[in-house]
Amino acid sequence: MKADKTLDCFGLLCPMPIVKTAMEFKKMRIGETLEILATDQGIKSDMPAWCEATGNKFLGLEEAEGEYKVYVKKIKEVP
């Protein structure tokens, strides 16, 4: 999947991948896609929940050998 930006959250535990995603989203334009790289398996449930809560779009997740790539599209501004 093509992303406009990549955010490295390797080694960070919940809630830091979500916190860093929210911070990065504030810098992005509506319509851009963010790829989040993470090692915390909590991102599998946390990121879809965050997207639902903020009105942004969860595009999917790839998992390989304990590493996760999550794709999120900015639809709305994040408070």
Number of C-alpha atoms within 10 A of each C-alpha: 11 8 13 12 14 16 16 15 19 14 11 14 15 12 12 14 25 19 11 15 20 16 13 15 23 14 10 16 14 14 14 14 23 24 23 24 21 23 19 19 14 13 24 17 9 15 22 20 13 17 19 12 10 16 15 20 19 19 15 14 18 12 13 7 6 9 14 21 22 23 23 23 22 21 16 16 15 15 8
